[in-house]
Amino acid sequence: MKQEDRVVVVGSGIAGAACAATLRERGYDGGVTVVRGEDALPYNRTAVNTTMLSAGHSHVELTLPEAQTPDVEWLARDEAEALDPARREVRLASGKLLRYRALVIATGVRARPWPGSACPVPERVVTLRTSADAARMRSLLGWSGKPLGRHGRVIIMGAGFIGGETASLLSGAEVEVDLVARQPVPMSDRLGRNAASWLLERHNEHAHPHVGRTVAGWTSGEDRVMVRLDDGRRLAGDLLLVAAGSLPNTEWLQGSGLDVEDGVAVDPSLRAIGADGVYAAGDVARVATTPRARRTENWASARAQGRHAARSVLHDLGLGEAPGPFSELPVYTSKMYGTKLTLLGETGAGLRQTAIPGDVPGPPTTVFTDERERLRGAVAMGVPQFEDSLVEAVRHRIPLSGLLPAAAVGKVHN
């Protein structure tokens, strides 16, 4: 088999693994090569700040079923360094050149560094994105066995999903947590005021939130880290977890001609804009949607995009039907302080919020509408799942007036 007959997938997260598996499931018999920077086979990264951290589960125990797909070449401990779309070549850090018939970019995202961080970063300043990160954090805190071991104190910079979920897990293990958040009400830009205010109350009950604050600097010793906030207060802990968001992994694509501003720009079928035979899927893909292009950092969406990209590849190679535009409705679930949190579709800033009272204790479900009062998303806490009628209403962007009578809803605006 000629090298140029293969499909190359760069990235072995859920999007890349799902793409490779789908190619084989749908009968593609050419070469499939997956470039993975880690030594580990694809594993469930949603467990990094849950069971990997709390119980010490390894990536081996959480290997994805897609990793068992037959006749896939997994290139370990190597990373893509450059792309030449004209020659259809990917150059790896090892110097190896991979020629491709089709290329799927699934390199995901990495932790956003704190702007004032030193290089190298002190040992007790950590991020939490990989199995190695979880193992390092457990080691620094002296945890062993199952469940978490001794008590300690952790400072978390950032109160998004990773920061909030980790604060919840640690406080449940009787670890003291200082949670530093730039926003006065953390996550109000994603969850809306109702759910975000409820979550802040839980942070106040179980942790030590410092809201409306940022980290101005830190010093790290052999067994402690000292953090200085922008108001002059000083915090001491066993370690500092930086959970300040993410950046798409696109540096290796500079000079390729692709649009890589905030991810790889792709059309609705996940074809990269600006290069034939190139596709992108998962957290790194910025999908052209109406009214704006956006990335979705979501496990379920990444898997669905990986599968969809594979179908677009097969169609373009004359081996399958056109899959059409990617239309999977994003659904994100989390659990903080024993309460399930579910996001559906588009939520947060720039959309109007409407609270729908329900029978479940806690904040009401909040739906999000655009300027034409069409449903775009919803956030619920403490409910097993959304009603099918609401899911379909968001999927088809029906007017809010078609969901419930006006008397049954109360407006809440940002």
URSULUR-V185168 format. One record per residue. N is the residue number from 0. RES is the residue in one small letter. NEAR is the number of other ideal C-beta (glycine too) atoms within 10 Angstrom. Layout:
N:RES:NEAR / N:RES:NEAR
This chain:
0:m:8 / 1:k:9 / 2:q:15 / 3:e:14 / 4:d:13 / 5:r:20 / 6:v:25 / 7:v:26 / 8:v:35 / 9:v:28 / 10:g:29 / 11:s:27 / 12:g:26 / 13:i:29 / 14:a:33 / 15:g:27 / 16:a:31 / 17:a:28 / 18:c:31 / 19:a:29 / 20:a:24 / 21:t:21 / 22:l:29 / 23:r:16 / 24:e:13 / 25:r:14 / 26:g:9 / 27:y:21 / 28:d:11 / 29:g:16 / 30:g:19 / 31:v:23 / 32:t:18 / 33:v:26 / 34:v:24 / 35:r:22 / 36:g:19 / 37:e:16 / 38:d:10 / 39:a:19 / 40:l:18 / 41:p:28 / 42:y:25 / 43:n:19 / 44:r:19 / 45:t:16 / 46:a:18 / 47:v:24 / 48:n:26 / 49:t:17 / 50:t:18 / 51:m:27 / 52:l:25 / 53:s:20 / 54:a:15 / 55:g:18 / 56:h:19 / 57:s:13 / 58:h:23 / 59:v:10 / 60:e:14 / 61:l:18 / 62:t:16 / 63:l:20 / 64:p:9 / 65:e:24 / 66:a:18 / 67:q:12 / 68:t:20 / 69:p:7 / 70:d:12 / 71:v:19 / 72:e:14 / 73:w:18 / 74:l:20 / 75:a:13 / 76:r:10 / 77:d:15 / 78:e:17 / 79:a:23 / 80:e:14 / 81:a:16 / 82:l:26 / 83:d:15 / 84:p:19 / 85:a:10 / 86:r:12 / 87:r:20 / 88:e:17 / 89:v:24 / 90:r:16 / 91:l:18 / 92:a:14 / 93:s:11 / 94:g:8 / 95:k:12 / 96:l:13 / 97:l:22 / 98:r:16 / 99:y:24 / 100:r:18 / 101:a:24 / 102:l:25 / 103:v:32 / 104:i:35 / 105:a:31 / 106:t:29 / 107:g:23 / 108:v:19 / 109:r:15 / 110:a:20 / 111:r:14 / 112:p:14 / 113:w:19 / 114:p:8 / 115:g:9 / 116:s:14 / 117:a:12 / 118:c:5 / 119:p:7 / 120:v:15 / 121:p:15 / 122:e:14 / 123:r:23 / 124:v:21 / 125:v:22 / 126:t:20 / 127:l:21 / 128:r:18 / 129:t:19 / 130:s:23 / 131:a:14 / 132:d:18 / 133:a:24 / 134:a:16 / 135:r:16 / 136:m:24 / 137:r:18 / 138:s:10 / 139:l:17 / 140:l:24 / 141:g:11 / 142:w:20 / 143:s:11 / 144:g:8 / 145:k:11 / 146:p:12 / 147:l:21 / 148:g:14 / 149:r:12 / 150:h:12 / 151:g:19 / 152:r:18 / 153:v:24 / 154:i:27 / 155:i:27 / 156:m:24 / 157:g:25 / 158:a:28 / 159:g:17 / 160:f:18 / 161:i:23 / 162:g:26 / 163:g:27 / 164:e:21 / 165:t:27 / 166:a:29 / 167:s:23 / 168:l:21 / 169:l:27 / 170:s:21 / 171:g:14 / 172:a:16 / 173:e:10 / 174:v:21 / 175:e:15 / 176:v:23 / 177:d:21 / 178:l:29 / 179:v:27 / 180:a:24 / 181:r:15 / 182:q:15 / 183:p:11 / 184:v:17 / 185:p:25 / 186:m:22 / 187:s:20 / 188:d:15 / 189:r:16 / 190:l:23 / 191:g:31 / 192:r:16 / 193:n:19 / 194:a:28 / 195:a:22 / 196:s:15 / 197:w:18 / 198:l:25 / 199:l:22 / 200:e:11 / 201:r:20 / 202:h:23 / 203:n:12 / 204:e:9 / 205:h:18 / 206:a:22 / 207:h:16 / 208:p:20 / 209:h:22 / 210:v:16 / 211:g:14 / 212:r:18 / 213:t:16 / 214:v:23 / 215:a:14 / 216:g:14 / 217:w:23 / 218:t:13 / 219:s:17 / 220:g:11 / 221:e:6 / 222:d:11 / 223:r:13 / 224:v:23 / 225:m:16 / 226:v:22 / 227:r:14 / 228:l:18 / 229:d:14 / 230:d:10 / 231:g:7 / 232:r:13 / 233:r:12 / 234:l:18 / 235:a:12 / 236:g:22 / 237:d:20 / 238:l:22 / 239:l:25 / 240:l:27 / 241:v:23 / 242:a:27 / 243:a:23 / 244:g:13 / 245:s:18 / 246:l:14 / 247:p:24 / 248:n:23 / 249:t:21 / 250:e:13 / 251:w:20 / 252:l:25 / 253:q:10 / 254:g:10 / 255:s:21 / 256:g:15 / 257:l:21 / 258:d:18 / 259:v:23 / 260:e:11 / 261:d:14 / 262:g:26 / 263:v:31 / 264:a:18 / 265:v:28 / 266:d:15 / 267:p:16 / 268:s:19 / 269:l:29 / 270:r:20 / 271:a:27 / 272:i:16 / 273:g:15 / 274:a:20 / 275:d:11 / 276:g:17 / 277:v:25 / 278:y:29 / 279:a:33 / 280:a:34 / 281:g:35 / 282:d:26 / 283:v:29 / 284:a:31 / 285:r:22 / 286:v:22 / 287:a:16 / 288:t:14 / 289:t:6 / 290:p:7 / 291:r:9 / 292:a:19 / 293:r:14 / 294:r:19 / 295:t:21 / 296:e:18 / 297:n:19 / 298:w:18 / 299:a:16 / 300:s:25 / 301:a:27 / 302:r:23 / 303:a:22 / 304:q:30 / 305:g:30 / 306:r:22 / 307:h:26 / 308:a:33 / 309:a:30 / 310:r:22 / 311:s:26 / 312:v:28 / 313:l:21 / 314:h:15 / 315:d:17 / 316:l:16 / 317:g:6 / 318:l:15 / 319:g:16 / 320:e:8 / 321:a:11 / 322:p:18 / 323:g:12 / 324:p:14 / 325:f:23 / 326:s:11 / 327:e:15 / 328:l:15 / 329:p:18 / 330:v:16 / 331:y:19 / 332:t:14 / 333:s:17 / 334:k:13 / 335:m:20 / 336:y:20 / 337:g:10 / 338:t:19 / 339:k:14 / 340:l:24 / 341:t:20 / 342:l:24 / 343:l:25 / 344:g:23 / 345:e:21 / 346:t:22 / 347:g:19 / 348:a:10 / 349:g:12 / 350:l:20 / 351:r:17 / 352:q:22 / 353:t:23 / 354:a:18 / 355:i:17 / 356:p:11 / 357:g:14 / 358:d:5 / 359:v:14 / 360:p:8 / 361:g:16 / 362:p:24 / 363:p:20 / 364:t:25 / 365:t:23 / 366:v:28 / 367:f:24 / 368:t:19 / 369:d:16 / 370:e:9 / 371:r:8 / 372:e:13 / 373:r:15 / 374:l:26 / 375:r:18 / 376:g:20 / 377:a:25 / 378:v:27 / 379:a:25 / 380:m:23 / 381:g:17 / 382:v:16 / 383:p:8 / 384:q:13 / 385:f:20 / 386:e:13 / 387:d:8 / 388:s:11 / 389:l:20 / 390:v:16 / 391:e:13 / 392:a:22 / 393:v:23 / 394:r:14 / 395:h:10 / 396:r:14 / 397:i:15 / 398:p:12 / 399:l:21 / 400:s:10 / 401:g:11 / 402:l:19 / 403:l:15 / 404:p:7 / 405:a:8 / 406:a:6 / 407:a:9 / 408:v:17 / 409:g:11 / 410:k:10 / 411:v:14 / 412:h:8 / 413:n:12
